[in-house]
Amino acid sequence: MNKRVSEYFVKKRYPLLAAIQEPIRFDTLTLLSRKNMSYTEIMLDLGLDYDNDTISGKNRQSGYFAFHIRILKAQHLVEKSSRNGLYFITVKGLNVLNGAKIINEAEMFL
């Protein structure tokens, strides 16, 4: 199975796995498992630049991160609080994160 076919299969058949297969998303879940954070705090902790591009006036990394946070939200792994605007990991997100960590640990023994 070629890479494009396998990626399509994972996205369609296992959307939760697809949601955490990118390191930035997995790292976002890990950060939010420790504490609720603002969009900017998450970006800075991930090492992303929050400042605008001086030439275009747009923040390319903010758009990049927005894409990934939307995927996590679409799978109900993270939510944004309407009270304080902070992002937090959901129970489903914690379960997925913990399951991924268990799988990762099991692979170390293979």
C-alpha positions in Angstrom: 0.0 0.0 0.0 1.5 3.3 -1.0 1.8 6.2 1.4 -1.0 8.3 0.0 -3.4 5.3 0.1 -2.5 4.5 3.7 -2.8 8.1 4.8 -6.3 8.3 3.2 -7.3 5.0 4.8 -6.2 6.2 8.3 -8.0 9.6 7.9 -11.3 8.0 6.7 -11.2 4.8 8.8 -9.5 6.0 12.0 -10.0 9.8 12.3 -8.8 9.8 15.9 -5.5 8.3 14.9 -5.2 10.8 12.1 -5.9 13.6 14.5 -2.9 12.7 16.7 -0.5 11.4 14.1 1.0 14.8 13.6 3.5 15.7 16.4 2.2 19.2 16.8 -1.3 17.8 17.7 0.1 15.2 20.0 2.3 17.8 21.7 -0.7 20.1 22.0 -2.7 17.4 23.8 0.2 16.7 26.1 0.5 20.4 27.0 -3.2 20.7 27.6 -3.2 17.6 29.8 -1.0 19.5 32.2 -3.0 22.8 32.3 -5.6 24.9 30.4 -3.9 27.4 28.1 -4.5 30.3 25.8 -3.9 30.0 22.0 -0.8 32.1 22.4 0.5 30.2 25.3 0.2 26.9 23.4 1.9 28.3 20.4 4.8 29.7 22.4 5.2 26.4 24.4 5.4 24.6 21.0 8.1 26.9 19.9 5.9 28.6 17.2 6.3 32.3 16.4 3.3 34.3 17.3 4.6 37.6 15.8 3.3 38.8 12.4 5.3 38.4 9.2 6.8 41.9 8.7 6.3 41.7 4.9 2.8 40.4 4.5 1.4 41.4 7.9 0.1 37.8 8.3 1.2 35.2 10.8 1.9 32.1 8.9 2.6 30.0 12.0 -0.6 31.1 13.6 -2.5 29.9 10.6 -0.5 26.7 10.6 -1.4 26.1 14.2 -5.1 27.1 13.7 -5.4 24.3 11.1 -4.1 21.8 13.7 -6.3 23.0 16.6 -9.4 22.8 14.4 -8.7 19.2 13.7 -8.3 18.5 17.5 -11.6 20.4 18.1 -13.4 18.6 15.3 -12.6 15.2 16.9 -13.7 16.7 20.3 -10.2 16.1 21.8 -9.9 19.8 22.9 -12.4 22.5 23.5 -12.2 26.3 24.2 -13.9 27.6 27.3 -16.5 30.2 26.7 -15.9 31.7 30.1 -12.2 32.4 30.0 -11.2 31.6 26.4 -8.6 29.0 27.4 -8.2 25.7 25.6 -8.6 22.5 27.6 -8.3 18.8 26.9 -11.6 16.8 27.0 -12.1 13.4 28.7 -12.0 11.9 25.2 -8.7 13.7 24.5 -7.2 12.4 27.8 -8.3 8.9 26.9 -6.8 9.1 23.4 -3.6 10.6 24.8 -3.3 7.9 27.4 -4.0 5.2 24.9 -1.4 6.5 22.6 1.2 6.5 25.4 0.4 2.9 26.3 0.8 1.9 22.7 4.1 3.7 22.5 5.4 2.0 25.6 4.3 -1.4 24.4 6.3 -0.8 21.1 9.4 -0.4 23.2 9.2 -4.0 24.2 8.8 -5.4 20.7 
